[in-house]
Amino acid sequence: MQYVYILRSLVDPERHYVGTTLDLRSRLATHNSGAVTHTSKFAPWAIKTYLAFEDESRTRNFERYLKTASGRAFAKKRL
């Protein structure tokens, strides 16, 4: 399984991050350790939502969609 996840910053709850991974727990630990430059400034993070996919292309396409304006609106309203 592959996951698309949305993280919410515990320091700034309006700040979110979208990504993909094969190992959700490990990836969250990586974000919270400060190893990811883009998210280190707003750590610690908590998982807001995640979705599992069997197909890698669907995983990447959904991640890409969530990073668009309409995808962010969808996530804010539905996820």
PDB file of N, CA, C and O in Angstrom:
ATOM      1  N   MET A   1       0.827  -1.186   0.000  1.00  0.00           N
ATOM      2  CA  MET A   1       0.000   0.000   0.000  1.00  0.00           C
ATOM      3  C   MET A   1       0.871   1.249   0.000  1.00  0.00           C
ATOM      4  O   MET A   1       1.951   1.286   0.589  1.00  0.00           O
ATOM      5  N   GLN A   2       0.373   2.243  -0.666  1.00  0.00           N
ATOM      6  CA  GLN A   2       1.007   3.560  -0.674  1.00  0.00           C
ATOM      7  C   GLN A   2       0.002   4.551  -0.109  1.00  0.00           C
ATOM      8  O   GLN A   2      -1.208   4.393  -0.272  1.00  0.00           O
ATOM      9  N   TYR A   3       0.516   5.561   0.549  1.00  0.00           N
ATOM     10  CA  TYR A   3      -0.354   6.508   1.241  1.00  0.00           C
ATOM     11  C   TYR A   3      -0.141   7.929   0.737  1.00  0.00           C
ATOM     12  O   TYR A   3       0.984   8.348   0.463  1.00  0.00           O
ATOM     13  N   VAL A   4      -1.235   8.653   0.623  1.00  0.00           N
ATOM     14  CA  VAL A   4      -1.210  10.098   0.484  1.00  0.00           C
ATOM     15  C   VAL A   4      -1.621  10.601   1.856  1.00  0.00           C
ATOM     16  O   VAL A   4      -2.633  10.169   2.406  1.00  0.00           O
ATOM     17  N   TYR A   5      -0.832  11.516   2.408  1.00  0.00           N
ATOM     18  CA  TYR A   5      -1.129  11.986   3.757  1.00  0.00           C
ATOM     19  C   TYR A   5      -1.169  13.504   3.808  1.00  0.00           C
ATOM     20  O   TYR A   5      -0.532  14.192   3.010  1.00  0.00           O
ATOM     21  N   ILE A   6      -1.928  14.001   4.762  1.00  0.00           N
ATOM     22  CA  ILE A   6      -1.976  15.433   5.048  1.00  0.00           C
ATOM     23  C   ILE A   6      -1.573  15.592   6.506  1.00  0.00           C
ATOM     24  O   ILE A   6      -2.177  15.007   7.405  1.00  0.00           O
ATOM     25  N   LEU A   7      -0.545  16.392   6.717  1.00  0.00           N
ATOM     26  CA  LEU A   7      -0.092  16.692   8.068  1.00  0.00           C
ATOM     27  C   LEU A   7      -0.580  18.077   8.465  1.00  0.00           C
ATOM     28  O   LEU A   7      -0.749  18.958   7.622  1.00  0.00           O
ATOM     29  N   ARG A   8      -0.804  18.253   9.769  1.00  0.00           N
ATOM     30  CA  ARG A   8      -1.162  19.567  10.311  1.00  0.00           C
ATOM     31  C   ARG A   8      -0.107  19.921  11.357  1.00  0.00           C
ATOM     32  O   ARG A   8       0.230  19.105  12.215  1.00  0.00           O
ATOM     33  N   SER A   9       0.404  21.133  11.275  1.00  0.00           N
ATOM     34  CA  SER A   9       1.401  21.593  12.234  1.00  0.00           C
ATOM     35  C   SER A   9       0.739  21.811  13.591  1.00  0.00           C
ATOM     36  O   SER A   9      -0.338  22.400  13.675  1.00  0.00           O
ATOM     37  N   LEU A  10       1.376  21.341  14.634  1.00  0.00           N
ATOM     38  CA  LEU A  10       0.858  21.568  15.983  1.00  0.00           C
ATOM     39  C   LEU A  10       1.209  22.964  16.488  1.00  0.00           C
ATOM     40  O   LEU A  10       0.571  23.473  17.410  1.00  0.00           O
ATOM     41  N   VAL A  11       2.223  23.583  15.883  1.00  0.00           N
ATOM     42  CA  VAL A  11       2.629  24.938  16.246  1.00  0.00           C
ATOM     43  C   VAL A  11       1.741  25.967  15.548  1.00  0.00           C
ATOM     44  O   VAL A  11       1.367  26.978  16.142  1.00  0.00           O
ATOM     45  N   ASP A  12       1.413  25.706  14.303  1.00  0.00           N
ATOM     46  CA  ASP A  12       0.576  26.587  13.484  1.00  0.00           C
ATOM     47  C   ASP A  12      -0.496  25.729  12.812  1.00  0.00           C
ATOM     48  O   ASP A  12      -0.295  25.270  11.688  1.00  0.00           O
ATOM     49  N   PRO A  13      -1.638  25.502  13.485  1.00  0.00           N
ATOM     50  CA  PRO A  13      -2.660  24.575  12.976  1.00  0.00           C
ATOM     51  C   PRO A  13      -3.233  24.914  11.595  1.00  0.00           C
ATOM     52  O   PRO A  13      -3.887  24.073  10.979  1.00  0.00           O
ATOM     53  N   GLU A  14      -2.999  26.114  11.112  1.00  0.00           N
ATOM     54  CA  GLU A  14      -3.452  26.469   9.763  1.00  0.00           C
ATOM     55  C   GLU A  14      -2.465  25.989   8.695  1.00  0.00           C
ATOM     56  O   GLU A  14      -2.769  26.046   7.504  1.00  0.00           O
ATOM     57  N   ARG A  15      -1.303  25.523   9.108  1.00  0.00           N
ATOM     58  CA  ARG A  15      -0.259  25.060   8.185  1.00  0.00           C
ATOM     59  C   ARG A  15      -0.427  23.560   7.954  1.00  0.00           C
ATOM     60  O   ARG A  15      -0.516  22.779   8.901  1.00  0.00           O
ATOM     61  N   HIS A  16      -0.468  23.172   6.670  1.00  0.00           N
ATOM     62  CA  HIS A  16      -0.626  21.765   6.293  1.00  0.00           C
ATOM     63  C   HIS A  16       0.456  21.370   5.303  1.00  0.00           C
ATOM     64  O   HIS A  16       1.046  22.218   4.635  1.00  0.00           O
ATOM     65  N   TYR A  17       0.708  20.068   5.219  1.00  0.00           N
ATOM     66  CA  TYR A  17       1.675  19.531   4.277  1.00  0.00           C
ATOM     67  C   TYR A  17       1.090  18.264   3.674  1.00  0.00           C
ATOM     68  O   TYR A  17       0.514  17.444   4.388  1.00  0.00           O
ATOM     69  N   VAL A  18       1.234  18.100   2.363  1.00  0.00           N
ATOM     70  CA  VAL A  18       0.732  16.923   1.651  1.00  0.00           C
ATOM     71  C   VAL A  18       1.923  16.151   1.090  1.00  0.00           C
ATOM     72  O   VAL A  18       2.844  16.743   0.528  1.00  0.00           O
ATOM     73  N   GLY A  19       1.898  14.820   1.246  1.00  0.00           N
ATOM     74  CA  GLY A  19       2.971  13.996   0.728  1.00  0.00           C
ATOM     75  C   GLY A  19       2.516  12.566   0.493  1.00  0.00           C
ATOM     76  O   GLY A  19       1.357  12.222   0.727  1.00  0.00           O
ATOM     77  N   THR A  20       3.451  11.732   0.024  1.00  0.00           N
ATOM     78  CA  THR A  20       3.179  10.313  -0.191  1.00  0.00           C
ATOM     79  C   THR A  20       4.272   9.496   0.482  1.00  0.00           C
ATOM     80  O   THR A  20       5.389   9.973   0.676  1.00  0.00           O
ATOM     81  N   THR A  21       3.940   8.268   0.834  1.00  0.00           N
ATOM     82  CA  THR A  21       4.910   7.384   1.461  1.00  0.00           C
ATOM     83  C   THR A  21       4.435   5.942   1.415  1.00  0.00           C
ATOM     84  O   THR A  21       3.257   5.667   1.184  1.00  0.00           O
ATOM     85  N   LEU A  22       5.358   5.038   1.634  1.00  0.00           N
ATOM     86  CA  LEU A  22       5.026   3.625   1.804  1.00  0.00           C
ATOM     87  C   LEU A  22       4.888   3.275   3.283  1.00  0.00           C
ATOM     88  O   LEU A  22       4.199   2.318   3.636  1.00  0.00           O
ATOM     89  N   ASP A  23       5.546   4.055   4.151  1.00  0.00           N
ATOM     90  CA  ASP A  23       5.553   3.803   5.591  1.00  0.00           C
ATOM     91  C   ASP A  23       5.160   5.085   6.326  1.00  0.00           C
ATOM     92  O   ASP A  23       5.997   5.962   6.541  1.00  0.00           O
ATOM     93  N   LEU A  24       3.916   5.189   6.699  1.00  0.00           N
ATOM     94  CA  LEU A  24       3.359   6.407   7.277  1.00  0.00           C
ATOM     95  C   LEU A  24       4.010   6.779   8.611  1.00  0.00           C
ATOM     96  O   LEU A  24       4.353   7.942   8.823  1.00  0.00           O
ATOM     97  N   ARG A  25       4.179   5.830   9.491  1.00  0.00           N
ATOM     98  CA  ARG A  25       4.773   6.127  10.811  1.00  0.00           C
ATOM     99  C   ARG A  25       6.205   6.627  10.687  1.00  0.00           C
ATOM    100  O   ARG A  25       6.598   7.591  11.344  1.00  0.00           O
ATOM    101  N   SER A  26       6.966   5.970   9.851  1.00  0.00           N
ATOM    102  CA  SER A  26       8.354   6.368   9.648  1.00  0.00           C
ATOM    103  C   SER A  26       8.436   7.758   9.030  1.00  0.00           C
ATOM    104  O   SER A  26       9.279   8.566   9.420  1.00  0.00           O
ATOM    105  N   ARG A  27       7.576   8.031   8.083  1.00  0.00           N
ATOM    106  CA  ARG A  27       7.597   9.335   7.413  1.00  0.00           C
ATOM    107  C   ARG A  27       7.218  10.452   8.377  1.00  0.00           C
ATOM    108  O   ARG A  27       7.810  11.530   8.326  1.00  0.00           O
ATOM    109  N   LEU A  28       6.247  10.220   9.254  1.00  0.00           N
ATOM    110  CA  LEU A  28       5.872  11.221  10.252  1.00  0.00           C
ATOM    111  C   LEU A  28       7.051  11.486  11.183  1.00  0.00           C
ATOM    112  O   LEU A  28       7.333  12.637  11.517  1.00  0.00           O
ATOM    113  N   ALA A  29       7.733  10.435  11.598  1.00  0.00           N
ATOM    114  CA  ALA A  29       8.905  10.594  12.462  1.00  0.00           C
ATOM    115  C   ALA A  29       9.988  11.411  11.760  1.00  0.00           C
ATOM    116  O   ALA A  29      10.654  12.231  12.393  1.00  0.00           O
ATOM    117  N   THR A  30      10.167  11.194  10.469  1.00  0.00           N
ATOM    118  CA  THR A  30      11.150  11.955   9.694  1.00  0.00           C
ATOM    119  C   THR A  30      10.790  13.434   9.664  1.00  0.00           C
ATOM    120  O   THR A  30      11.653  14.292   9.855  1.00  0.00           O
ATOM    121  N   HIS A  31       9.517  13.733   9.425  1.00  0.00           N
ATOM    122  CA  HIS A  31       9.072  15.137   9.438  1.00  0.00           C
ATOM    123  C   HIS A  31       9.307  15.758  10.815  1.00  0.00           C
ATOM    124  O   HIS A  31       9.803  16.881  10.911  1.00  0.00           O
ATOM    125  N   ASN A  32       8.959  15.047  11.860  1.00  0.00           N
ATOM    126  CA  ASN A  32       9.071  15.600  13.208  1.00  0.00           C
ATOM    127  C   ASN A  32      10.505  15.692  13.715  1.00  0.00           C
ATOM    128  O   ASN A  32      10.778  16.432  14.660  1.00  0.00           O
ATOM    129  N   SER A  33      11.422  14.953  13.104  1.00  0.00           N
ATOM    130  CA  SER A  33      12.827  15.013  13.518  1.00  0.00           C
ATOM    131  C   SER A  33      13.545  16.230  12.941  1.00  0.00           C
ATOM    132  O   SER A  33      14.653  16.559  13.364  1.00  0.00           O
ATOM    133  N   GLY A  34      12.914  16.897  11.975  1.00  0.00           N
ATOM    134  CA  GLY A  34      13.540  18.053  11.340  1.00  0.00           C
ATOM    135  C   GLY A  34      14.357  17.694  10.119  1.00  0.00           C
ATOM    136  O   GLY A  34      15.041  18.554   9.563  1.00  0.00           O
ATOM    137  N   ALA A  35      14.304  16.447   9.691  1.00  0.00           N
ATOM    138  CA  ALA A  35      15.095  15.995   8.546  1.00  0.00           C
ATOM    139  C   ALA A  35      14.544  16.472   7.203  1.00  0.00           C
ATOM    140  O   ALA A  35      15.255  16.433   6.199  1.00  0.00           O
ATOM    141  N   VAL A  36      13.299  16.917   7.172  1.00  0.00           N
ATOM    142  CA  VAL A  36      12.691  17.421   5.940  1.00  0.00           C
ATOM    143  C   VAL A  36      12.736  18.949   6.001  1.00  0.00           C
ATOM    144  O   VAL A  36      12.048  19.563   6.816  1.00  0.00           O
ATOM    145  N   THR A  37      13.540  19.550   5.143  1.00  0.00           N
ATOM    146  CA  THR A  37      13.754  20.992   5.170  1.00  0.00           C
ATOM    147  C   THR A  37      12.452  21.776   5.089  1.00  0.00           C
ATOM    148  O   THR A  37      12.268  22.758   5.808  1.00  0.00           O
ATOM    149  N   HIS A  38      11.557  21.347   4.222  1.00  0.00           N
ATOM    150  CA  HIS A  38      10.314  22.087   3.996  1.00  0.00           C
ATOM    151  C   HIS A  38       9.402  22.109   5.221  1.00  0.00           C
ATOM    152  O   HIS A  38       8.649  23.065   5.404  1.00  0.00           O
ATOM    153  N   THR A  39       9.453  21.087   6.054  1.00  0.00           N
ATOM    154  CA  THR A  39       8.527  21.010   7.190  1.00  0.00           C
ATOM    155  C   THR A  39       9.194  21.263   8.543  1.00  0.00           C
ATOM    156  O   THR A  39       8.498  21.384   9.552  1.00  0.00           O
ATOM    157  N   SER A  40      10.503  21.344   8.586  1.00  0.00           N
ATOM    158  CA  SER A  40      11.198  21.457   9.871  1.00  0.00           C
ATOM    159  C   SER A  40      10.824  22.720  10.651  1.00  0.00           C
ATOM    160  O   SER A  40      10.802  22.707  11.882  1.00  0.00           O
ATOM    161  N   LYS A  41      10.534  23.792   9.946  1.00  0.00           N
ATOM    162  CA  LYS A  41      10.215  25.071  10.580  1.00  0.00           C
ATOM    163  C   LYS A  41       8.913  25.022  11.382  1.00  0.00           C
ATOM    164  O   LYS A  41       8.751  25.777  12.340  1.00  0.00           O
ATOM    165  N   PHE A  42       7.993  24.150  11.005  1.00  0.00           N
ATOM    166  CA  PHE A  42       6.671  24.112  11.641  1.00  0.00           C
ATOM    167  C   PHE A  42       6.425  22.837  12.442  1.00  0.00           C
ATOM    168  O   PHE A  42       5.282  22.530  12.779  1.00  0.00           O
ATOM    169  N   ALA A  43       7.494  22.084  12.754  1.00  0.00           N
ATOM    170  CA  ALA A  43       7.360  20.853  13.545  1.00  0.00           C
ATOM    171  C   ALA A  43       6.990  21.217  14.981  1.00  0.00           C
ATOM    172  O   ALA A  43       7.322  22.312  15.434  1.00  0.00           O
ATOM    173  N   PRO A  44       6.334  20.356  15.683  1.00  0.00           N
ATOM    174  CA  PRO A  44       5.930  18.999  15.342  1.00  0.00           C
ATOM    175  C   PRO A  44       4.658  18.964  14.499  1.00  0.00           C
ATOM    176  O   PRO A  44       3.884  19.920  14.453  1.00  0.00           O
ATOM    177  N   TRP A  45       4.474  17.831  13.840  1.00  0.00           N
ATOM    178  CA  TRP A  45       3.340  17.601  12.955  1.00  0.00           C
ATOM    179  C   TRP A  45       2.502  16.435  13.471  1.00  0.00           C
ATOM    180  O   TRP A  45       2.997  15.546  14.164  1.00  0.00           O
ATOM    181  N   ALA A  46       1.226  16.466  13.114  1.00  0.00           N
ATOM    182  CA  ALA A  46       0.318  15.348  13.410  1.00  0.00           C
ATOM    183  C   ALA A  46      -0.383  14.976  12.108  1.00  0.00           C
ATOM    184  O   ALA A  46      -0.579  15.823  11.237  1.00  0.00           O
ATOM    185  N   ILE A  47      -0.752  13.733  11.983  1.00  0.00           N
ATOM    186  CA  ILE A  47      -1.470  13.292  10.789  1.00  0.00           C
ATOM    187  C   ILE A  47      -2.908  13.778  10.888  1.00  0.00           C
ATOM    188  O   ILE A  47      -3.612  13.494  11.857  1.00  0.00           O
ATOM    189  N   LYS A  48      -3.327  14.513   9.872  1.00  0.00           N
ATOM    190  CA  LYS A  48      -4.713  14.969   9.803  1.00  0.00           C
ATOM    191  C   LYS A  48      -5.555  13.925   9.077  1.00  0.00           C
ATOM    192  O   LYS A  48      -6.622  13.539   9.555  1.00  0.00           O
ATOM    193  N   THR A  49      -5.074  13.469   7.923  1.00  0.00           N
ATOM    194  CA  THR A  49      -5.794  12.507   7.087  1.00  0.00           C
ATOM    195  C   THR A  49      -4.793  11.691   6.294  1.00  0.00           C
ATOM    196  O   THR A  49      -3.717  12.179   5.949  1.00  0.00           O
ATOM    197  N   TYR A  50      -5.145  10.453   6.006  1.00  0.00           N
ATOM    198  CA  TYR A  50      -4.351   9.681   5.051  1.00  0.00           C
ATOM    199  C   TYR A  50      -5.279   8.755   4.282  1.00  0.00           C
ATOM    200  O   TYR A  50      -6.309   8.314   4.791  1.00  0.00           O
ATOM    201  N   LEU A  51      -4.891   8.472   3.046  1.00  0.00           N
ATOM    202  CA  LEU A  51      -5.641   7.569   2.179  1.00  0.00           C
ATOM    203  C   LEU A  51      -4.678   6.550   1.606  1.00  0.00           C
ATOM    204  O   LEU A  51      -3.554   6.891   1.237  1.00  0.00           O
ATOM    205  N   ALA A  52      -5.109   5.311   1.529  1.00  0.00           N
ATOM    206  CA  ALA A  52      -4.270   4.229   1.012  1.00  0.00           C
ATOM    207  C   ALA A  52      -4.652   3.908  -0.428  1.00  0.00           C
ATOM    208  O   ALA A  52      -5.831   3.868  -0.780  1.00  0.00           O
ATOM    209  N   PHE A  53      -3.634   3.680  -1.252  1.00  0.00           N
ATOM    210  CA  PHE A  53      -3.820   3.316  -2.649  1.00  0.00           C
ATOM    211  C   PHE A  53      -2.963   2.096  -2.964  1.00  0.00           C
ATOM    212  O   PHE A  53      -1.874   1.938  -2.412  1.00  0.00           O
ATOM    213  N   GLU A  54      -3.451   1.244  -3.843  1.00  0.00           N
ATOM    214  CA  GLU A  54      -2.654   0.107  -4.305  1.00  0.00           C
ATOM    215  C   GLU A  54      -1.790   0.481  -5.502  1.00  0.00           C
ATOM    216  O   GLU A  54      -0.743  -0.128  -5.726  1.00  0.00           O
ATOM    217  N   ASP A  55      -2.213   1.461  -6.262  1.00  0.00           N
ATOM    218  CA  ASP A  55      -1.578   1.849  -7.511  1.00  0.00           C
ATOM    219  C   ASP A  55      -0.732   3.118  -7.321  1.00  0.00           C
ATOM    220  O   ASP A  55      -1.242   4.146  -6.875  1.00  0.00           O
ATOM    221  N   GLU A  56       0.560   3.039  -7.661  1.00  0.00           N
ATOM    222  CA  GLU A  56       1.453   4.186  -7.480  1.00  0.00           C
ATOM    223  C   GLU A  56       1.023   5.400  -8.298  1.00  0.00           C
ATOM    224  O   GLU A  56       1.116   6.529  -7.815  1.00  0.00           O
ATOM    225  N   SER A  57       0.559   5.189  -9.515  1.00  0.00           N
ATOM    226  CA  SER A  57       0.173   6.334 -10.344  1.00  0.00           C
ATOM    227  C   SER A  57      -1.047   7.058  -9.756  1.00  0.00           C
ATOM    228  O   SER A  57      -1.131   8.284  -9.830  1.00  0.00           O
ATOM    229  N   ARG A  58      -1.968   6.324  -9.188  1.00  0.00           N
ATOM    230  CA  ARG A  58      -3.118   6.968  -8.532  1.00  0.00           C
ATOM    231  C   ARG A  58      -2.678   7.738  -7.293  1.00  0.00           C
ATOM    232  O   ARG A  58      -3.200   8.813  -6.994  1.00  0.00           O
ATOM    233  N   THR A  59      -1.720   7.177  -6.585  1.00  0.00           N
ATOM    234  CA  THR A  59      -1.186   7.863  -5.405  1.00  0.00           C
ATOM    235  C   THR A  59      -0.595   9.206  -5.806  1.00  0.00           C
ATOM    236  O   THR A  59      -0.931  10.237  -5.225  1.00  0.00           O
ATOM    237  N   ARG A  60       0.284   9.192  -6.796  1.00  0.00           N
ATOM    238  CA  ARG A  60       0.940  10.427  -7.263  1.00  0.00           C
ATOM    239  C   ARG A  60      -0.074  11.423  -7.835  1.00  0.00           C
ATOM    240  O   ARG A  60       0.025  12.625  -7.589  1.00  0.00           O
ATOM    241  N   ASN A  61      -1.041  10.920  -8.593  1.00  0.00           N
ATOM    242  CA  ASN A  61      -2.049  11.816  -9.170  1.00  0.00           C
ATOM    243  C   ASN A  61      -2.896  12.486  -8.094  1.00  0.00           C
ATOM    244  O   ASN A  61      -3.214  13.671  -8.201  1.00  0.00           O
ATOM    245  N   PHE A  62      -3.261  11.732  -7.057  1.00  0.00           N
ATOM    246  CA  PHE A  62      -4.078  12.323  -5.994  1.00  0.00           C
ATOM    247  C   PHE A  62      -3.255  13.324  -5.187  1.00  0.00           C
ATOM    248  O   PHE A  62      -3.766  14.376  -4.802  1.00  0.00           O
ATOM    249  N   GLU A  63      -1.998  13.010  -4.932  1.00  0.00           N
ATOM    250  CA  GLU A  63      -1.123  13.975  -4.245  1.00  0.00           C
ATOM    251  C   GLU A  63      -1.021  15.260  -5.061  1.00  0.00           C
ATOM    252  O   GLU A  63      -1.157  16.358  -4.521  1.00  0.00           O
ATOM    253  N   ARG A  64      -0.782  15.120  -6.355  1.00  0.00           N
ATOM    254  CA  ARG A  64      -0.670  16.279  -7.235  1.00  0.00           C
ATOM    255  C   ARG A  64      -1.959  17.105  -7.208  1.00  0.00           C
ATOM    256  O   ARG A  64      -1.912  18.334  -7.171  1.00  0.00           O
ATOM    257  N   TYR A  65      -3.114  16.420  -7.227  1.00  0.00           N
ATOM    258  CA  TYR A  65      -4.407  17.107  -7.158  1.00  0.00           C
ATOM    259  C   TYR A  65      -4.552  17.881  -5.848  1.00  0.00           C
ATOM    260  O   TYR A  65      -4.994  19.030  -5.860  1.00  0.00           O
ATOM    261  N   LEU A  66      -4.187  17.271  -4.723  1.00  0.00           N
ATOM    262  CA  LEU A  66      -4.334  17.947  -3.426  1.00  0.00           C
ATOM    263  C   LEU A  66      -3.455  19.187  -3.309  1.00  0.00           C
ATOM    264  O   LEU A  66      -3.702  20.047  -2.464  1.00  0.00           O
ATOM    265  N   LYS A  67      -2.434  19.282  -4.150  1.00  0.00           N
ATOM    266  CA  LYS A  67      -1.546  20.436  -4.124  1.00  0.00           C
ATOM    267  C   LYS A  67      -2.028  21.567  -5.039  1.00  0.00           C
ATOM    268  O   LYS A  67      -1.397  22.622  -5.104  1.00  0.00           O
ATOM    269  N   THR A  68      -3.141  21.350  -5.744  1.00  0.00           N
ATOM    270  CA  THR A  68      -3.719  22.410  -6.569  1.00  0.00           C
ATOM    271  C   THR A  68      -4.702  23.214  -5.721  1.00  0.00           C
ATOM    272  O   THR A  68      -5.060  22.808  -4.615  1.00  0.00           O
ATOM    273  N   ALA A  69      -5.133  24.352  -6.247  1.00  0.00           N
ATOM    274  CA  ALA A  69      -6.105  25.185  -5.520  1.00  0.00           C
ATOM    275  C   ALA A  69      -7.414  24.437  -5.284  1.00  0.00           C
ATOM    276  O   ALA A  69      -7.959  24.489  -4.182  1.00  0.00           O
ATOM    277  N   SER A  70      -7.923  23.746  -6.294  1.00  0.00           N
ATOM    278  CA  SER A  70      -9.179  23.016  -6.108  1.00  0.00           C
ATOM    279  C   SER A  70      -8.979  21.827  -5.177  1.00  0.00           C
ATOM    280  O   SER A  70      -9.891  21.475  -4.429  1.00  0.00           O
ATOM    281  N   GLY A  71      -7.816  21.207  -5.206  1.00  0.00           N
ATOM    282  CA  GLY A  71      -7.521  20.104  -4.308  1.00  0.00           C
ATOM    283  C   GLY A  71      -7.431  20.554  -2.859  1.00  0.00           C
ATOM    284  O   GLY A  71      -7.903  19.862  -1.957  1.00  0.00           O
ATOM    285  N   ARG A  72      -6.822  21.724  -2.635  1.00  0.00           N
ATOM    286  CA  ARG A  72      -6.771  22.270  -1.276  1.00  0.00           C
ATOM    287  C   ARG A  72      -8.155  22.610  -0.760  1.00  0.00           C
ATOM    288  O   ARG A  72      -8.461  22.380   0.410  1.00  0.00           O
ATOM    289  N   ALA A  73      -8.994  23.157  -1.630  1.00  0.00           N
ATOM    290  CA  ALA A  73     -10.382  23.448  -1.240  1.00  0.00           C
ATOM    291  C   ALA A  73     -11.129  22.165  -0.913  1.00  0.00           C
ATOM    292  O   ALA A  73     -11.866  22.111   0.071  1.00  0.00           O
ATOM    293  N   PHE A  74     -10.945  21.129  -1.731  1.00  0.00           N
ATOM    294  CA  PHE A  74     -11.559  19.829  -1.482  1.00  0.00           C
ATOM    295  C   PHE A  74     -11.120  19.277  -0.127  1.00  0.00           C
ATOM    296  O   PHE A  74     -11.951  18.843   0.670  1.00  0.00           O
ATOM    297  N   ALA A  75      -9.817  19.294   0.130  1.00  0.00           N
ATOM    298  CA  ALA A  75      -9.288  18.756   1.382  1.00  0.00           C
ATOM    299  C   ALA A  75      -9.815  19.531   2.583  1.00  0.00           C
ATOM    300  O   ALA A  75     -10.155  18.944   3.610  1.00  0.00           O
ATOM    301  N   LYS A  76      -9.879  20.834   2.449  1.00  0.00           N
ATOM    302  CA  LYS A  76     -10.360  21.671   3.561  1.00  0.00           C
ATOM    303  C   LYS A  76     -11.817  21.357   3.887  1.00  0.00           C
ATOM    304  O   LYS A  76     -12.214  21.335   5.052  1.00  0.00           O
ATOM    305  N   LYS A  77     -12.597  21.117   2.852  1.00  0.00           N
ATOM    306  CA  LYS A  77     -14.025  20.880   3.055  1.00  0.00           C
ATOM    307  C   LYS A  77     -14.338  19.424   3.401  1.00  0.00           C
ATOM    308  O   LYS A  77     -15.218  19.166   4.223  1.00  0.00           O
ATOM    309  N   ARG A  78     -13.641  18.477   2.795  1.00  0.00           N
ATOM    310  CA  ARG A  78     -14.001  17.053   2.902  1.00  0.00           C
ATOM    311  C   ARG A  78     -13.092  16.210   3.775  1.00  0.00           C
ATOM    312  O   ARG A  78     -13.527  15.215   4.355  1.00  0.00           O
ATOM    313  N   LEU A  79     -11.822  16.608   3.871  1.00  0.00           N
ATOM    314  CA  LEU A  79     -10.873  15.776   4.614  1.00  0.00           C
ATOM    315  C   LEU A  79     -10.527  16.480   5.886  1.00  0.00           C
ATOM    316  O   LEU A  79      -9.738  15.968   6.681  1.00  0.00           O
TER     317      LEU A  79
END
